[in-house]
Amino acid sequence: MNSHSSLLKKFISKTQSWSDYYEFLNLSEEELEDFFKLARELTIQNFRNIIKAYIPNKKFPALSITGNECALNCEHCNKKYLKGMKHIQNSKALKDFLLTHYKGGGVGALISGGCDSNGSVPLFDFIGSIKEIKEKTSLIINVHTGLLNETTARALAEAKVDIISFDITMDEKVIREIYHLDKNLDDYRNSIELLKKYKLNIVPHICVGLYYGKLNKELDSLKFIKESGIKPSLIVVIALIPPKVIESNFKEPKPSEIAKFIAAVRFLFPKAEISLGCMRPKGGKKIEIEKYALNAGITRIEIPSKKTLKWLRKMNPEIEIKFFSSCCAIPREFEDLAKAEESDLKIYNIK
C-alpha cells in the first residue's frame, strides 16, 4: 500500500494523528481528490446538501472606528482594508448611525478598525453605545477585537455583542514580520482565555498563506483551537491577497492549498460550519478558489461569483442555496433575521 492510500485509510477510519495532518498538507494537487471527496461526504452528512451564501450589501456594513488609522502597517494590509469601511470615529456617531441603520431595515454591522501598537482595536470607549444599541434594537453586532484585555472583554460581554471575530495565528514569524507586533503566542492564548471566561461567542478566523503566501503554521492554529476548548460552531477561512507593490516577497496562495486547509478544518471539526470569507484573492483565481473550497467542505461562502453558483447547480442539481444579507460569521439562530430578500439578489437572478 502506498503512502497516499495508507494516509487516506487513516482519514476514512478517523484514526489520523497530528503528524498525518502535516503529511496531508504536503500532498501534491494530484493526490487530493479522494480526500476532498471524503470531506464533502462528511459535510453533507452533518449539514445536508445546503450551501449558504452571504451578501452583506448595505444591510450589514463594515465600520472602522479608527478611520484610516492603524499603528501596525501590516505587510499584507498596510491600511488598505480600512479604506473600504465606513468611518465612524466617536461613540455618539456610532450610536446614531446604528439607530438610523436599524430603522432603515439594517440587519447588523461589523465593528472593526485599525489596531494600536498592542494589536488591539481600541473599542472600549464605543462599548457603551454598542450596549445601548443591543438593548434598543435587534441588530446583529459582530466585533473585530484584535488582542484585548480583561476590561474590554468584560465590557463586551455586558454589552451582549453577538460575535467576536478573532484572527488566530500561532505563527510567531507572522506576528513579528507581518503584523509588526512585539507580542508572542501567549498573548493570543490569553486573549482567547478572556473571551472564554466571559462566555463570548468566538468565531475564529484563520488566514491561509499569511506568511508570504505559503502554508506555514496554519495547522498549528487549528491545533490551538482544538486544544483550547473553544468548540466553535463556525470557523472562517480567509486567504492572503498579496499587496500590490512592485517589490514584494508575497505570492498568491494556490487554490488547492486553500482547499487543502479547508479539508483539514473539516476533518478536525466535523460538526462546525466552515465559511470561505470575503478576504480572498479576486481576479482570475476567484472562481477557481471558490470551486475548490466548495469541493473541500465549506458550508458558507461570502459574496460568491455568479459563475460559481451556476457551476455548483450544474454539478449538484439537488443542492439548496440559501442567501443572507449579512457577513458570513452570524450564528445560526440569527438566520431568520438575516434572510435575503429577492431585491437584495438581483445579480444572482434568484427566482
TORKOL-4160 file (C-alpha; in steps of 0.2 Angstrom, whole numbers, padded with zeros to 4 digits, m for minus):
351
<pt num="1" X="0000" Y="0000" Z="0000"/>
<pt num="2" X="0007" Y="0017" Z="m0005"/>
<pt num="3" X="0009" Y="0031" Z="0007"/>
<pt num="4" X="m0006" Y="0040" Z="m0001"/>
<pt num="5" X="m0018" Y="0025" Z="0001"/>
<pt num="6" X="m0011" Y="0022" Z="0019"/>
<pt num="7" X="m0015" Y="0040" Z="0024"/>
<pt num="8" X="m0032" Y="0040" Z="0016"/>
<pt num="9" X="m0036" Y="0024" Z="0025"/>
<pt num="10" X="m0032" Y="0033" Z="0042"/>
<pt num="11" X="m0043" Y="0048" Z="0037"/>
<pt num="12" X="m0058" Y="0036" Z="0032"/>
<pt num="13" X="m0056" Y="0027" Z="0049"/>
<pt num="14" X="m0054" Y="0043" Z="0059"/>
<pt num="15" X="m0038" Y="0037" Z="0066"/>
<pt num="16" X="m0027" Y="0051" Z="0059"/>
<pt num="17" X="m0014" Y="0059" Z="0070"/>
<pt num="18" X="m0007" Y="0077" Z="0070"/>
<pt num="19" X="0008" Y="0070" Z="0060"/>
<pt num="20" X="m0004" Y="0064" Z="0047"/>
<pt num="21" X="m0012" Y="0081" Z="0046"/>
<pt num="22" X="0005" Y="0088" Z="0042"/>
<pt num="23" X="0008" Y="0074" Z="0029"/>
<pt num="24" X="m0009" Y="0078" Z="0021"/>
<pt num="25" X="m0005" Y="0097" Z="0019"/>
<pt num="26" X="0011" Y="0091" Z="0010"/>
<pt num="27" X="0002" Y="0081" Z="m0003"/>
<pt num="28" X="0003" Y="0086" Z="m0021"/>
<pt num="29" X="m0013" Y="0093" Z="m0030"/>
<pt num="30" X="m0015" Y="0077" Z="m0040"/>
<pt num="31" X="m0017" Y="0067" Z="m0023"/>
<pt num="32" X="m0031" Y="0077" Z="m0016"/>
<pt num="33" X="m0047" Y="0072" Z="m0024"/>
<pt num="34" X="m0050" Y="0057" Z="m0013"/>
<pt num="35" X="m0048" Y="0067" Z="0002"/>
<pt num="36" X="m0059" Y="0081" Z="m0005"/>
<pt num="37" X="m0072" Y="0068" Z="m0008"/>
<pt num="38" X="m0071" Y="0062" Z="0010"/>
<pt num="39" X="m0073" Y="0080" Z="0016"/>
<pt num="40" X="m0088" Y="0083" Z="0005"/>
<pt num="41" X="m0097" Y="0067" Z="0011"/>
<pt num="42" X="m0093" Y="0072" Z="0029"/>
<pt num="43" X="m0100" Y="0089" Z="0026"/>
<pt num="44" X="m0117" Y="0083" Z="0018"/>
<pt num="45" X="m0118" Y="0070" Z="0032"/>
<pt num="46" X="m0118" Y="0084" Z="0046"/>
<pt num="47" X="m0125" Y="0099" Z="0036"/>
<pt num="48" X="m0136" Y="0091" Z="0022"/>
<pt num="49" X="m0135" Y="0096" Z="0004"/>
<pt num="50" X="m0135" Y="0115" Z="0008"/>
<pt num="51" X="m0124" Y="0130" Z="0004"/>
<pt num="52" X="m0126" Y="0147" Z="0012"/>
<pt num="53" X="m0121" Y="0162" Z="0003"/>
<pt num="54" X="m0119" Y="0179" Z="0012"/>
<pt num="55" X="m0121" Y="0196" Z="0003"/>
<pt num="56" X="m0118" Y="0209" Z="0016"/>
<pt num="57" X="m0123" Y="0224" Z="0005"/>
<pt num="58" X="m0129" Y="0240" Z="0014"/>
<pt num="59" X="m0139" Y="0229" Z="0027"/>
<pt num="60" X="m0123" Y="0224" Z="0036"/>
<pt num="61" X="m0109" Y="0237" Z="0033"/>
<pt num="62" X="m0092" Y="0236" Z="0040"/>
<pt num="63" X="m0087" Y="0251" Z="0051"/>
<pt num="64" X="m0070" Y="0257" Z="0056"/>
<pt num="65" X="m0069" Y="0266" Z="0072"/>
<pt num="66" X="m0052" Y="0272" Z="0068"/>
<pt num="67" X="m0055" Y="0279" Z="0051"/>
<pt num="68" X="m0039" Y="0275" Z="0040"/>
<pt num="69" X="m0028" Y="0274" Z="0055"/>
<pt num="70" X="m0018" Y="0259" Z="0061"/>
<pt num="71" X="m0002" Y="0259" Z="0071"/>
<pt num="72" X="0004" Y="0242" Z="0064"/>
<pt num="73" X="0006" Y="0245" Z="0045"/>
<pt num="74" X="0005" Y="0226" Z="0042"/>
<pt num="75" X="0014" Y="0219" Z="0027"/>
<pt num="76" X="m0001" Y="0212" Z="0019"/>
<pt num="77" X="m0013" Y="0226" Z="0023"/>
<pt num="78" X="m0005" Y="0242" Z="0026"/>
<pt num="79" X="m0022" Y="0250" Z="0030"/>
<pt num="80" X="m0030" Y="0246" Z="0013"/>
<pt num="81" X="m0045" Y="0237" Z="0020"/>
<pt num="82" X="m0049" Y="0251" Z="0032"/>
<pt num="83" X="m0052" Y="0262" Z="0016"/>
<pt num="84" X="m0067" Y="0251" Z="0011"/>
<pt num="85" X="m0076" Y="0253" Z="0028"/>
<pt num="86" X="m0087" Y="0267" Z="0034"/>
<pt num="87" X="m0078" Y="0278" Z="0045"/>
<pt num="88" X="m0086" Y="0282" Z="0062"/>
<pt num="89" X="m0074" Y="0289" Z="0075"/>
<pt num="90" X="m0084" Y="0293" Z="0091"/>
<pt num="91" X="m0096" Y="0284" Z="0101"/>
<pt num="92" X="m0111" Y="0295" Z="0098"/>
<pt num="93" X="m0109" Y="0294" Z="0080"/>
<pt num="94" X="m0109" Y="0275" Z="0081"/>
<pt num="95" X="m0125" Y="0275" Z="0091"/>
<pt num="96" X="m0133" Y="0287" Z="0079"/>
<pt num="97" X="m0128" Y="0278" Z="0064"/>
<pt num="98" X="m0134" Y="0261" Z="0070"/>
<pt num="99" X="m0151" Y="0268" Z="0076"/>
<pt num="100" X="m0154" Y="0275" Z="0059"/>
<pt num="101" X="m0147" Y="0259" Z="0051"/>
<pt num="102" X="m0159" Y="0249" Z="0061"/>
<pt num="103" X="m0174" Y="0260" Z="0057"/>
<pt num="104" X="m0169" Y="0259" Z="0038"/>
<pt num="105" X="m0170" Y="0240" Z="0038"/>
<pt num="106" X="m0152" Y="0236" Z="0043"/>
<pt num="107" X="m0148" Y="0218" Z="0049"/>
<pt num="108" X="m0132" Y="0221" Z="0058"/>
<pt num="109" X="m0114" Y="0228" Z="0057"/>
<pt num="110" X="m0096" Y="0223" Z="0058"/>
<pt num="111" X="m0087" Y="0235" Z="0070"/>
<pt num="112" X="m0069" Y="0235" Z="0067"/>
<pt num="113" X="m0054" Y="0247" Z="0064"/>
<pt num="114" X="m0036" Y="0248" Z="0064"/>
<pt num="115" X="m0025" Y="0242" Z="0079"/>
<pt num="116" X="m0015" Y="0251" Z="0091"/>
<pt num="117" X="0003" Y="0246" Z="0095"/>
<pt num="118" X="m0003" Y="0232" Z="0106"/>
<pt num="119" X="m0013" Y="0224" Z="0092"/>
<pt num="120" X="m0029" Y="0229" Z="0099"/>
<pt num="121" X="m0044" Y="0238" Z="0091"/>
<pt num="122" X="m0047" Y="0252" Z="0103"/>
<pt num="123" X="m0065" Y="0248" Z="0106"/>
<pt num="124" X="m0068" Y="0252" Z="0125"/>
<pt num="125" X="m0075" Y="0270" Z="0123"/>
<pt num="126" X="m0088" Y="0263" Z="0110"/>
<pt num="127" X="m0095" Y="0249" Z="0120"/>
<pt num="128" X="m0107" Y="0259" Z="0129"/>
<pt num="129" X="m0116" Y="0264" Z="0113"/>
<pt num="130" X="m0115" Y="0246" Z="0107"/>
<pt num="131" X="m0123" Y="0240" Z="0123"/>
<pt num="132" X="m0137" Y="0253" Z="0121"/>
<pt num="133" X="m0140" Y="0248" Z="0103"/>
<pt num="134" X="m0141" Y="0229" Z="0108"/>
<pt num="135" X="m0154" Y="0235" Z="0121"/>
<pt num="136" X="m0165" Y="0245" Z="0109"/>
<pt num="137" X="m0163" Y="0235" Z="0093"/>
<pt num="138" X="m0162" Y="0218" Z="0085"/>
<pt num="139" X="m0146" Y="0222" Z="0076"/>
<pt num="140" X="m0133" Y="0208" Z="0075"/>
<pt num="141" X="m0116" Y="0215" Z="0081"/>
<pt num="142" X="m0100" Y="0207" Z="0075"/>
<pt num="143" X="m0085" Y="0215" Z="0083"/>
<pt num="144" X="m0067" Y="0213" Z="0077"/>
<pt num="145" X="m0056" Y="0215" Z="0093"/>
<pt num="146" X="m0038" Y="0210" Z="0090"/>
<pt num="147" X="m0029" Y="0206" Z="0106"/>
<pt num="148" X="m0038" Y="0213" Z="0121"/>
<pt num="149" X="m0038" Y="0215" Z="0140"/>
<pt num="150" X="m0050" Y="0209" Z="0153"/>
<pt num="151" X="m0058" Y="0226" Z="0155"/>
<pt num="152" X="m0063" Y="0226" Z="0137"/>
<pt num="153" X="m0068" Y="0208" Z="0137"/>
<pt num="154" X="m0080" Y="0210" Z="0152"/>
<pt num="155" X="m0087" Y="0226" Z="0144"/>
<pt num="156" X="m0091" Y="0217" Z="0128"/>
<pt num="157" X="m0100" Y="0203" Z="0137"/>
<pt num="158" X="m0110" Y="0216" Z="0147"/>
<pt num="159" X="m0115" Y="0224" Z="0130"/>
<pt num="160" X="m0120" Y="0207" Z="0124"/>
<pt num="161" X="m0112" Y="0208" Z="0107"/>
<pt num="162" X="m0116" Y="0193" Z="0096"/>
<pt num="163" X="m0100" Y="0189" Z="0088"/>
<pt num="164" X="m0081" Y="0191" Z="0092"/>
<pt num="165" X="m0072" Y="0189" Z="0075"/>
<pt num="166" X="m0055" Y="0184" Z="0081"/>
<pt num="167" X="m0040" Y="0182" Z="0070"/>
<pt num="168" X="m0030" Y="0167" Z="0076"/>
<pt num="169" X="m0012" Y="0164" Z="0072"/>
<pt num="170" X="0000" Y="0153" Z="0080"/>
<pt num="171" X="0015" Y="0158" Z="0070"/>
<pt num="172" X="0027" Y="0170" Z="0078"/>
<pt num="173" X="0035" Y="0174" Z="0062"/>
<pt num="174" X="0018" Y="0181" Z="0056"/>
<pt num="175" X="0016" Y="0191" Z="0072"/>
<pt num="176" X="0033" Y="0199" Z="0071"/>
<pt num="177" X="0037" Y="0200" Z="0052"/>
<pt num="178" X="0019" Y="0203" Z="0045"/>
<pt num="179" X="0010" Y="0211" Z="0059"/>
<pt num="180" X="0025" Y="0221" Z="0066"/>
<pt num="181" X="0019" Y="0216" Z="0084"/>
<pt num="182" X="0030" Y="0214" Z="0099"/>
<pt num="183" X="0019" Y="0200" Z="0105"/>
<pt num="184" X="0020" Y="0181" Z="0106"/>
<pt num="185" X="0009" Y="0166" Z="0106"/>
<pt num="186" X="0004" Y="0168" Z="0124"/>
<pt num="187" X="m0004" Y="0185" Z="0120"/>
<pt num="188" X="m0015" Y="0176" Z="0108"/>
<pt num="189" X="m0019" Y="0162" Z="0120"/>
<pt num="190" X="m0023" Y="0175" Z="0134"/>
<pt num="191" X="m0035" Y="0184" Z="0123"/>
<pt num="192" X="m0044" Y="0168" Z="0119"/>
<pt num="193" X="m0045" Y="0163" Z="0138"/>
<pt num="194" X="m0053" Y="0180" Z="0142"/>
<pt num="195" X="m0066" Y="0178" Z="0128"/>
<pt num="196" X="m0069" Y="0161" Z="0135"/>
<pt num="197" X="m0070" Y="0167" Z="0153"/>
<pt num="198" X="m0084" Y="0180" Z="0148"/>
<pt num="199" X="m0093" Y="0167" Z="0138"/>
<pt num="200" X="m0092" Y="0177" Z="0122"/>
<pt num="201" X="m0096" Y="0169" Z="0105"/>
<pt num="202" X="m0079" Y="0167" Z="0097"/>
<pt num="203" X="m0078" Y="0164" Z="0078"/>
<pt num="204" X="m0060" Y="0160" Z="0074"/>
<pt num="205" X="m0054" Y="0167" Z="0058"/>
<pt num="206" X="m0038" Y="0159" Z="0050"/>
<pt num="207" X="m0029" Y="0167" Z="0035"/>
<pt num="208" X="m0021" Y="0154" Z="0023"/>
<pt num="209" X="m0004" Y="0160" Z="0016"/>
<pt num="210" X="m0002" Y="0175" Z="0028"/>
<pt num="211" X="0017" Y="0170" Z="0029"/>
<pt num="212" X="0021" Y="0177" Z="0011"/>
<pt num="213" X="0008" Y="0166" Z="0003"/>
<pt num="214" X="0015" Y="0150" Z="0009"/>
<pt num="215" X="0007" Y="0137" Z="0021"/>
<pt num="216" X="0017" Y="0139" Z="0036"/>
<pt num="217" X="0009" Y="0137" Z="0054"/>
<pt num="218" X="m0009" Y="0137" Z="0049"/>
<pt num="219" X="m0011" Y="0119" Z="0056"/>
<pt num="220" X="m0004" Y="0125" Z="0072"/>
<pt num="221" X="m0018" Y="0137" Z="0074"/>
<pt num="222" X="m0031" Y="0123" Z="0071"/>
<pt num="223" X="m0022" Y="0113" Z="0084"/>
<pt num="224" X="m0023" Y="0128" Z="0096"/>
<pt num="225" X="m0042" Y="0129" Z="0093"/>
<pt num="226" X="m0044" Y="0111" Z="0095"/>
<pt num="227" X="m0035" Y="0110" Z="0112"/>
<pt num="228" X="m0041" Y="0127" Z="0119"/>
<pt num="229" X="m0059" Y="0121" Z="0122"/>
<pt num="230" X="m0067" Y="0134" Z="0111"/>
<pt num="231" X="m0078" Y="0121" Z="0102"/>
<pt num="232" X="m0083" Y="0134" Z="0088"/>
<pt num="233" X="m0099" Y="0132" Z="0079"/>
<pt num="234" X="m0091" Y="0141" Z="0064"/>
<pt num="235" X="m0073" Y="0144" Z="0058"/>
<pt num="236" X="m0070" Y="0157" Z="0045"/>
<pt num="237" X="m0056" Y="0153" Z="0032"/>
<pt num="238" X="m0049" Y="0168" Z="0023"/>
<pt num="239" X="m0034" Y="0169" Z="0011"/>
<pt num="240" X="m0020" Y="0181" Z="0008"/>
<pt num="241" X="m0022" Y="0194" Z="m0005"/>
<pt num="242" X="m0004" Y="0199" Z="m0010"/>
<pt num="243" X="0000" Y="0218" Z="m0008"/>
<pt num="244" X="0001" Y="0227" Z="m0025"/>
<pt num="245" X="0018" Y="0233" Z="m0024"/>
<pt num="246" X="0032" Y="0231" Z="m0037"/>
<pt num="247" X="0045" Y="0223" Z="m0025"/>
<pt num="248" X="0036" Y="0211" Z="m0014"/>
<pt num="249" X="0040" Y="0194" Z="m0007"/>
<pt num="250" X="0022" Y="0189" Z="m0006"/>
<pt num="251" X="0014" Y="0177" Z="m0018"/>
<pt num="252" X="m0004" Y="0172" Z="m0020"/>
<pt num="253" X="m0009" Y="0155" Z="m0012"/>
<pt num="254" X="m0014" Y="0142" Z="m0023"/>
<pt num="255" X="m0032" Y="0137" Z="m0024"/>
<pt num="256" X="m0028" Y="0119" Z="m0020"/>
<pt num="257" X="m0018" Y="0125" Z="m0005"/>
<pt num="258" X="m0033" Y="0135" Z="0002"/>
<pt num="259" X="m0044" Y="0120" Z="m0001"/>
<pt num="260" X="m0032" Y="0108" Z="0007"/>
<pt num="261" X="m0033" Y="0118" Z="0023"/>
<pt num="262" X="m0052" Y="0119" Z="0022"/>
<pt num="263" X="m0052" Y="0100" Z="0021"/>
<pt num="264" X="m0041" Y="0099" Z="0036"/>
<pt num="265" X="m0053" Y="0110" Z="0046"/>
<pt num="266" X="m0067" Y="0099" Z="0040"/>
<pt num="267" X="m0059" Y="0083" Z="0047"/>
<pt num="268" X="m0054" Y="0091" Z="0063"/>
<pt num="269" X="m0071" Y="0100" Z="0066"/>
<pt num="270" X="m0084" Y="0089" Z="0058"/>
<pt num="271" X="m0098" Y="0097" Z="0067"/>
<pt num="272" X="m0093" Y="0115" Z="0064"/>
<pt num="273" X="m0098" Y="0126" Z="0049"/>
<pt num="274" X="m0084" Y="0132" Z="0038"/>
<pt num="275" X="m0085" Y="0148" Z="0029"/>
<pt num="276" X="m0075" Y="0155" Z="0014"/>
<pt num="277" X="m0074" Y="0173" Z="0020"/>
<pt num="278" X="m0073" Y="0189" Z="0009"/>
<pt num="279" X="m0054" Y="0191" Z="0011"/>
<pt num="280" X="m0048" Y="0181" Z="m0003"/>
<pt num="281" X="m0039" Y="0184" Z="m0020"/>
<pt num="282" X="m0050" Y="0191" Z="m0033"/>
<pt num="283" X="m0047" Y="0192" Z="m0052"/>
<pt num="284" X="m0044" Y="0176" Z="m0062"/>
<pt num="285" X="m0042" Y="0165" Z="m0047"/>
<pt num="286" X="m0058" Y="0169" Z="m0038"/>
<pt num="287" X="m0069" Y="0156" Z="m0046"/>
<pt num="288" X="m0056" Y="0143" Z="m0045"/>
<pt num="289" X="m0054" Y="0146" Z="m0027"/>
<pt num="290" X="m0072" Y="0146" Z="m0024"/>
<pt num="291" X="m0074" Y="0129" Z="m0033"/>
<pt num="292" X="m0060" Y="0121" Z="m0024"/>
<pt num="293" X="m0067" Y="0127" Z="m0007"/>
<pt num="294" X="m0084" Y="0120" Z="m0011"/>
<pt num="295" X="m0076" Y="0103" Z="m0015"/>
<pt num="296" X="m0066" Y="0104" Z="0001"/>
<pt num="297" X="m0081" Y="0105" Z="0013"/>
<pt num="298" X="m0087" Y="0123" Z="0016"/>
<pt num="299" X="m0105" Y="0126" Z="0021"/>
<pt num="300" X="m0104" Y="0145" Z="0019"/>
<pt num="301" X="m0097" Y="0157" Z="0007"/>
<pt num="302" X="m0097" Y="0176" Z="0007"/>
<pt num="303" X="m0100" Y="0186" Z="m0010"/>
<pt num="304" X="m0098" Y="0171" Z="m0021"/>
<pt num="305" X="m0097" Y="0173" Z="m0040"/>
<pt num="306" X="m0112" Y="0171" Z="m0050"/>
<pt num="307" X="m0102" Y="0159" Z="m0061"/>
<pt num="308" X="m0098" Y="0148" Z="m0046"/>
<pt num="309" X="m0116" Y="0146" Z="m0041"/>
<pt num="310" X="m0121" Y="0141" Z="m0059"/>
<pt num="311" X="m0107" Y="0128" Z="m0059"/>
<pt num="312" X="m0112" Y="0122" Z="m0042"/>
<pt num="313" X="m0130" Y="0120" Z="m0048"/>
<pt num="314" X="m0124" Y="0111" Z="m0063"/>
<pt num="315" X="m0113" Y="0099" Z="m0053"/>
<pt num="316" X="m0126" Y="0096" Z="m0039"/>
<pt num="317" X="m0143" Y="0099" Z="m0046"/>
<pt num="318" X="m0151" Y="0094" Z="m0029"/>
<pt num="319" X="m0142" Y="0107" Z="m0019"/>
<pt num="320" X="m0151" Y="0120" Z="m0009"/>
<pt num="321" X="m0143" Y="0138" Z="m0009"/>
<pt num="322" X="m0149" Y="0149" Z="0005"/>
<pt num="323" X="m0145" Y="0168" Z="0004"/>
<pt num="324" X="m0142" Y="0180" Z="0018"/>
<pt num="325" X="m0140" Y="0199" Z="0019"/>
<pt num="326" X="m0126" Y="0199" Z="0032"/>
<pt num="327" X="m0107" Y="0194" Z="0035"/>
<pt num="328" X="m0104" Y="0176" Z="0035"/>
<pt num="329" X="m0100" Y="0175" Z="0053"/>
<pt num="330" X="m0118" Y="0176" Z="0060"/>
<pt num="331" X="m0124" Y="0162" Z="0072"/>
<pt num="332" X="m0137" Y="0150" Z="0065"/>
<pt num="333" X="m0150" Y="0157" Z="0077"/>
<pt num="334" X="m0150" Y="0174" Z="0068"/>
<pt num="335" X="m0153" Y="0167" Z="0051"/>
<pt num="336" X="m0171" Y="0171" Z="0050"/>
<pt num="337" X="m0167" Y="0190" Z="0054"/>
<pt num="338" X="m0154" Y="0190" Z="0040"/>
<pt num="339" X="m0163" Y="0181" Z="0026"/>
<pt num="340" X="m0160" Y="0190" Z="0010"/>
<pt num="341" X="m0175" Y="0197" Z="0000"/>
<pt num="342" X="m0176" Y="0195" Z="m0018"/>
<pt num="343" X="m0172" Y="0213" Z="m0021"/>
<pt num="344" X="m0155" Y="0210" Z="m0012"/>
<pt num="345" X="m0150" Y="0197" Z="m0025"/>
<pt num="346" X="m0153" Y="0204" Z="m0042"/>
<pt num="347" X="m0136" Y="0200" Z="m0048"/>
<pt num="348" X="m0139" Y="0182" Z="m0045"/>
<pt num="349" X="m0156" Y="0181" Z="m0054"/>
<pt num="350" X="m0164" Y="0171" Z="m0040"/>
<pt num="351" X="m0182" Y="0166" Z="m0043"/>
